[in-house]
Amino acid sequence: MQITNDLLNTARTDTLANYDPSIYGKGEASLSQALAPVAIH
């Protein structure tokens, strides 16, 4: 569950042209951000 939350909370929207939450949801998953230590976020 924590991994899911980390992926959702660190999803990127700046990598998507014309980002629209109704189409893309939370954004593009960023594994490097989700797995990074909390201090880096």
mmCIF file of the N, C-alpha and C atoms, coordinates in Angstrom:
data_MODEL
# 
_entry.id   MODEL 
# 
loop_
_atom_site.group_PDB 
_atom_site.id 
_atom_site.type_symbol 
_atom_site.label_atom_id 
_atom_site.label_alt_id 
_atom_site.label_comp_id 
_atom_site.label_asym_id 
_atom_site.label_entity_id 
_atom_site.label_seq_id 
_atom_site.pdbx_PDB_ins_code 
_atom_site.Cartn_x 
_atom_site.Cartn_y 
_atom_site.Cartn_z 
_atom_site.occupancy 
_atom_site.B_iso_or_equiv 
_atom_site.pdbx_formal_charge 
_atom_site.auth_seq_id 
_atom_site.auth_comp_id 
_atom_site.auth_asym_id 
_atom_site.auth_atom_id 
_atom_site.pdbx_PDB_model_num 
ATOM 1   N N  . MET A 1 1  ? 0.821  -1.203 0.000   1.00 0.00 ? 1  MET A N  1 
ATOM 2   C CA . MET A 1 1  ? 0.000  0.000  0.000   1.00 0.00 ? 1  MET A CA 1 
ATOM 3   C C  . MET A 1 1  ? 0.860  1.260  0.000   1.00 0.00 ? 1  MET A C  1 
ATOM 4   N N  . GLN A 1 2  ? 1.942  1.254  0.769   1.00 0.00 ? 2  GLN A N  1 
ATOM 5   C CA . GLN A 1 2  ? 2.818  2.427  0.810   1.00 0.00 ? 2  GLN A CA 1 
ATOM 6   C C  . GLN A 1 2  ? 3.436  2.697  -0.557  1.00 0.00 ? 2  GLN A C  1 
ATOM 7   N N  . ILE A 1 3  ? 3.805  1.642  -1.261  1.00 0.00 ? 3  ILE A N  1 
ATOM 8   C CA . ILE A 1 3  ? 4.395  1.823  -2.593  1.00 0.00 ? 3  ILE A CA 1 
ATOM 9   C C  . ILE A 1 3  ? 3.376  2.476  -3.526  1.00 0.00 ? 3  ILE A C  1 
ATOM 10  N N  . THR A 1 4  ? 2.132  2.041  -3.457  1.00 0.00 ? 4  THR A N  1 
ATOM 11  C CA . THR A 1 4  ? 1.080  2.645  -4.280  1.00 0.00 ? 4  THR A CA 1 
ATOM 12  C C  . THR A 1 4  ? 0.939  4.121  -3.965  1.00 0.00 ? 4  THR A C  1 
ATOM 13  N N  . ASN A 1 5  ? 0.916  4.459  -2.699  1.00 0.00 ? 5  ASN A N  1 
ATOM 14  C CA . ASN A 1 5  ? 0.806  5.858  -2.297  1.00 0.00 ? 5  ASN A CA 1 
ATOM 15  C C  . ASN A 1 5  ? 1.999  6.661  -2.782  1.00 0.00 ? 5  ASN A C  1 
ATOM 16  N N  . ASP A 1 6  ? 3.201  6.097  -2.657  1.00 0.00 ? 6  ASP A N  1 
ATOM 17  C CA . ASP A 1 6  ? 4.392  6.796  -3.116  1.00 0.00 ? 6  ASP A CA 1 
ATOM 18  C C  . ASP A 1 6  ? 4.329  7.053  -4.617  1.00 0.00 ? 6  ASP A C  1 
ATOM 19  N N  . LEU A 1 7  ? 3.878  6.068  -5.390  1.00 0.00 ? 7  LEU A N  1 
ATOM 20  C CA . LEU A 1 7  ? 3.773  6.249  -6.840  1.00 0.00 ? 7  LEU A CA 1 
ATOM 21  C C  . LEU A 1 7  ? 2.753  7.336  -7.188  1.00 0.00 ? 7  LEU A C  1 
ATOM 22  N N  . LEU A 1 8  ? 1.615  7.323  -6.511  1.00 0.00 ? 8  LEU A N  1 
ATOM 23  C CA . LEU A 1 8  ? 0.588  8.320  -6.795  1.00 0.00 ? 8  LEU A CA 1 
ATOM 24  C C  . LEU A 1 8  ? 1.019  9.715  -6.360  1.00 0.00 ? 8  LEU A C  1 
ATOM 25  N N  . ASN A 1 9  ? 1.681  9.809  -5.217  1.00 0.00 ? 9  ASN A N  1 
ATOM 26  C CA . ASN A 1 9  ? 2.068  11.112 -4.687  1.00 0.00 ? 9  ASN A CA 1 
ATOM 27  C C  . ASN A 1 9  ? 3.247  11.735 -5.417  1.00 0.00 ? 9  ASN A C  1 
ATOM 28  N N  . THR A 1 10 ? 4.020  10.940 -6.125  1.00 0.00 ? 10 THR A N  1 
ATOM 29  C CA . THR A 1 10 ? 5.181  11.478 -6.835  1.00 0.00 ? 10 THR A CA 1 
ATOM 30  C C  . THR A 1 10 ? 4.987  11.472 -8.349  1.00 0.00 ? 10 THR A C  1 
ATOM 31  N N  . ALA A 1 11 ? 3.781  11.183 -8.819  1.00 0.00 ? 11 ALA A N  1 
ATOM 32  C CA . ALA A 1 11 ? 3.518  11.187 -10.260 1.00 0.00 ? 11 ALA A CA 1 
ATOM 33  C C  . ALA A 1 11 ? 3.800  12.573 -10.825 1.00 0.00 ? 11 ALA A C  1 
ATOM 34  N N  . ARG A 1 12 ? 4.348  12.598 -12.021 1.00 0.00 ? 12 ARG A N  1 
ATOM 35  C CA . ARG A 1 12 ? 4.728  13.857 -12.658 1.00 0.00 ? 12 ARG A CA 1 
ATOM 36  C C  . ARG A 1 12 ? 3.681  14.274 -13.682 1.00 0.00 ? 12 ARG A C  1 
ATOM 37  N N  . THR A 1 13 ? 3.382  15.551 -13.690 1.00 0.00 ? 13 THR A N  1 
ATOM 38  C CA . THR A 1 13 ? 2.475  16.086 -14.701 1.00 0.00 ? 13 THR A CA 1 
ATOM 39  C C  . THR A 1 13 ? 3.235  16.953 -15.698 1.00 0.00 ? 13 THR A C  1 
ATOM 40  N N  . ASP A 1 14 ? 4.458  17.343 -15.359 1.00 0.00 ? 14 ASP A N  1 
ATOM 41  C CA . ASP A 1 14 ? 5.233  18.220 -16.243 1.00 0.00 ? 14 ASP A CA 1 
ATOM 42  C C  . ASP A 1 14 ? 5.777  17.486 -17.455 1.00 0.00 ? 14 ASP A C  1 
ATOM 43  N N  . THR A 1 15 ? 5.697  16.173 -17.475 1.00 0.00 ? 15 THR A N  1 
ATOM 44  C CA . THR A 1 15 ? 6.206  15.400 -18.613 1.00 0.00 ? 15 THR A CA 1 
ATOM 45  C C  . THR A 1 15 ? 5.123  15.124 -19.648 1.00 0.00 ? 15 THR A C  1 
ATOM 46  N N  . LEU A 1 16 ? 3.892  15.539 -19.355 1.00 0.00 ? 16 LEU A N  1 
ATOM 47  C CA . LEU A 1 16 ? 2.777  15.271 -20.261 1.00 0.00 ? 16 LEU A CA 1 
ATOM 48  C C  . LEU A 1 16 ? 2.307  16.563 -20.919 1.00 0.00 ? 16 LEU A C  1 
ATOM 49  N N  . ALA A 1 17 ? 2.322  16.590 -22.240 1.00 0.00 ? 17 ALA A N  1 
ATOM 50  C CA . ALA A 1 17 ? 1.828  17.758 -22.965 1.00 0.00 ? 17 ALA A CA 1 
ATOM 51  C C  . ALA A 1 17 ? 0.317  17.866 -22.776 1.00 0.00 ? 17 ALA A C  1 
ATOM 52  N N  . ASN A 1 18 ? -0.169 19.054 -22.516 1.00 0.00 ? 18 ASN A N  1 
ATOM 53  C CA . ASN A 1 18 ? -1.606 19.293 -22.314 1.00 0.00 ? 18 ASN A CA 1 
ATOM 54  C C  . ASN A 1 18 ? -2.188 18.375 -21.239 1.00 0.00 ? 18 ASN A C  1 
ATOM 55  N N  . TYR A 1 19 ? -1.509 18.309 -20.097 1.00 0.00 ? 19 TYR A N  1 
ATOM 56  C CA . TYR A 1 19 ? -1.949 17.449 -18.993 1.00 0.00 ? 19 TYR A CA 1 
ATOM 57  C C  . TYR A 1 19 ? -3.395 17.733 -18.626 1.00 0.00 ? 19 TYR A C  1 
ATOM 58  N N  . ASP A 1 20 ? -4.174 16.672 -18.564 1.00 0.00 ? 20 ASP A N  1 
ATOM 59  C CA . ASP A 1 20 ? -5.586 16.762 -18.182 1.00 0.00 ? 20 ASP A CA 1 
ATOM 60  C C  . ASP A 1 20 ? -5.870 15.622 -17.210 1.00 0.00 ? 20 ASP A C  1 
ATOM 61  N N  . PRO A 1 21 ? -6.179 15.948 -15.944 1.00 0.00 ? 21 PRO A N  1 
ATOM 62  C CA . PRO A 1 21 ? -6.386 14.889 -14.961 1.00 0.00 ? 21 PRO A CA 1 
ATOM 63  C C  . PRO A 1 21 ? -7.505 13.911 -15.325 1.00 0.00 ? 21 PRO A C  1 
ATOM 64  N N  . SER A 1 22 ? -8.478 14.346 -16.104 1.00 0.00 ? 22 SER A N  1 
ATOM 65  C CA . SER A 1 22 ? -9.553 13.431 -16.475 1.00 0.00 ? 22 SER A CA 1 
ATOM 66  C C  . SER A 1 22 ? -9.075 12.377 -17.477 1.00 0.00 ? 22 SER A C  1 
ATOM 67  N N  . ILE A 1 23 ? -7.963 12.662 -18.163 1.00 0.00 ? 23 ILE A N  1 
ATOM 68  C CA . ILE A 1 23 ? -7.400 11.708 -19.113 1.00 0.00 ? 23 ILE A CA 1 
ATOM 69  C C  . ILE A 1 23 ? -6.236 10.937 -18.484 1.00 0.00 ? 23 ILE A C  1 
ATOM 70  N N  . TYR A 1 24 ? -5.338 11.671 -17.830 1.00 0.00 ? 24 TYR A N  1 
ATOM 71  C CA . TYR A 1 24 ? -4.096 11.078 -17.339 1.00 0.00 ? 24 TYR A CA 1 
ATOM 72  C C  . TYR A 1 24 ? -4.110 10.718 -15.858 1.00 0.00 ? 24 TYR A C  1 
ATOM 73  N N  . GLY A 1 25 ? -5.161 11.070 -15.146 1.00 0.00 ? 25 GLY A N  1 
ATOM 74  C CA . GLY A 1 25 ? -5.206 10.764 -13.713 1.00 0.00 ? 25 GLY A CA 1 
ATOM 75  C C  . GLY A 1 25 ? -4.165 11.571 -12.958 1.00 0.00 ? 25 GLY A C  1 
ATOM 76  N N  . LYS A 1 26 ? -3.403 10.913 -12.125 1.00 0.00 ? 26 LYS A N  1 
ATOM 77  C CA . LYS A 1 26 ? -2.395 11.583 -11.296 1.00 0.00 ? 26 LYS A CA 1 
ATOM 78  C C  . LYS A 1 26 ? -1.183 12.021 -12.106 1.00 0.00 ? 26 LYS A C  1 
ATOM 79  N N  . GLY A 1 27 ? -0.990 11.465 -13.280 1.00 0.00 ? 27 GLY A N  1 
ATOM 80  C CA . GLY A 1 27 ? 0.163  11.819 -14.100 1.00 0.00 ? 27 GLY A CA 1 
ATOM 81  C C  . GLY A 1 27 ? 0.984  10.591 -14.438 1.00 0.00 ? 27 GLY A C  1 
ATOM 82  N N  . GLU A 1 28 ? 2.222  10.834 -14.823 1.00 0.00 ? 28 GLU A N  1 
ATOM 83  C CA . GLU A 1 28 ? 3.133  9.773  -15.235 1.00 0.00 ? 28 GLU A CA 1 
ATOM 84  C C  . GLU A 1 28 ? 3.932  9.290  -14.028 1.00 0.00 ? 28 GLU A C  1 
ATOM 85  N N  . ALA A 1 29 ? 3.939  7.989  -13.800 1.00 0.00 ? 29 ALA A N  1 
ATOM 86  C CA . ALA A 1 29 ? 4.667  7.431  -12.660 1.00 0.00 ? 29 ALA A CA 1 
ATOM 87  C C  . ALA A 1 29 ? 6.153  7.725  -12.794 1.00 0.00 ? 29 ALA A C  1 
ATOM 88  N N  . SER A 1 30 ? 6.750  8.113  -11.688 1.00 0.00 ? 30 SER A N  1 
ATOM 89  C CA . SER A 1 30 ? 8.184  8.367  -11.644 1.00 0.00 ? 30 SER A CA 1 
ATOM 90  C C  . SER A 1 30 ? 8.799  7.428  -10.617 1.00 0.00 ? 30 SER A C  1 
ATOM 91  N N  . LEU A 1 31 ? 9.326  6.307  -11.083 1.00 0.00 ? 31 LEU A N  1 
ATOM 92  C CA . LEU A 1 31 ? 9.892  5.327  -10.154 1.00 0.00 ? 31 LEU A CA 1 
ATOM 93  C C  . LEU A 1 31 ? 11.056 5.906  -9.369  1.00 0.00 ? 31 LEU A C  1 
ATOM 94  N N  . SER A 1 32 ? 11.880 6.724  -10.004 1.00 0.00 ? 32 SER A N  1 
ATOM 95  C CA . SER A 1 32 ? 13.016 7.291  -9.283  1.00 0.00 ? 32 SER A CA 1 
ATOM 96  C C  . SER A 1 32 ? 12.556 8.187  -8.138  1.00 0.00 ? 32 SER A C  1 
ATOM 97  N N  . GLN A 1 33 ? 11.498 8.945  -8.353  1.00 0.00 ? 33 GLN A N  1 
ATOM 98  C CA . GLN A 1 33 ? 10.962 9.788  -7.275  1.00 0.00 ? 33 GLN A CA 1 
ATOM 99  C C  . GLN A 1 33 ? 10.299 8.938  -6.201  1.00 0.00 ? 33 GLN A C  1 
ATOM 100 N N  . ALA A 1 34 ? 9.544  7.933  -6.588  1.00 0.00 ? 34 ALA A N  1 
ATOM 101 C CA . ALA A 1 34 ? 8.820  7.110  -5.630  1.00 0.00 ? 34 ALA A CA 1 
ATOM 102 C C  . ALA A 1 34 ? 9.767  6.305  -4.741  1.00 0.00 ? 34 ALA A C  1 
ATOM 103 N N  . LEU A 1 35 ? 10.911 5.890  -5.296  1.00 0.00 ? 35 LEU A N  1 
ATOM 104 C CA . LEU A 1 35 ? 11.845 5.063  -4.550  1.00 0.00 ? 35 LEU A CA 1 
ATOM 105 C C  . LEU A 1 35 ? 12.940 5.862  -3.854  1.00 0.00 ? 35 LEU A C  1 
ATOM 106 N N  . ALA A 1 36 ? 12.997 7.164  -4.121  1.00 0.00 ? 36 ALA A N  1 
ATOM 107 C CA . ALA A 1 36 ? 14.023 8.008  -3.514  1.00 0.00 ? 36 ALA A CA 1 
ATOM 108 C C  . ALA A 1 36 ? 13.767 8.182  -2.015  1.00 0.00 ? 36 ALA A C  1 
ATOM 109 N N  . PRO A 1 37 ? 14.821 8.396  -1.248  1.00 0.00 ? 37 PRO A N  1 
ATOM 110 C CA . PRO A 1 37 ? 14.618 8.699  0.168   1.00 0.00 ? 37 PRO A CA 1 
ATOM 111 C C  . PRO A 1 37 ? 13.767 9.947  0.325   1.00 0.00 ? 37 PRO A C  1 
ATOM 112 N N  . VAL A 1 38 ? 13.027 10.023 1.409   1.00 0.00 ? 38 VAL A N  1 
ATOM 113 C CA . VAL A 1 38 ? 12.109 11.134 1.643   1.00 0.00 ? 38 VAL A CA 1 
ATOM 114 C C  . VAL A 1 38 ? 12.801 12.479 1.558   1.00 0.00 ? 38 VAL A C  1 
ATOM 115 N N  . ALA A 1 39 ? 14.043 12.572 1.983   1.00 0.00 ? 39 ALA A N  1 
ATOM 116 C CA . ALA A 1 39 ? 14.760 13.845 1.992   1.00 0.00 ? 39 ALA A CA 1 
ATOM 117 C C  . ALA A 1 39 ? 14.959 14.423 0.598   1.00 0.00 ? 39 ALA A C  1 
ATOM 118 N N  . ILE A 1 40 ? 14.925 13.596 -0.429  1.00 0.00 ? 40 ILE A N  1 
ATOM 119 C CA . ILE A 1 40 ? 15.159 14.060 -1.805  1.00 0.00 ? 40 ILE A CA 1 
ATOM 120 C C  . ILE A 1 40 ? 13.899 14.622 -2.429  1.00 0.00 ? 40 ILE A C  1 
ATOM 121 N N  . HIS A 1 41 ? 12.730 14.197 -1.993  1.00 0.00 ? 41 HIS A N  1 
ATOM 122 C CA . HIS A 1 41 ? 11.460 14.608 -2.612  1.00 0.00 ? 41 HIS A CA 1 
ATOM 123 C C  . HIS A 1 41 ? 11.339 16.089 -2.594  1.00 0.00 ? 41 HIS A C  1 
# 
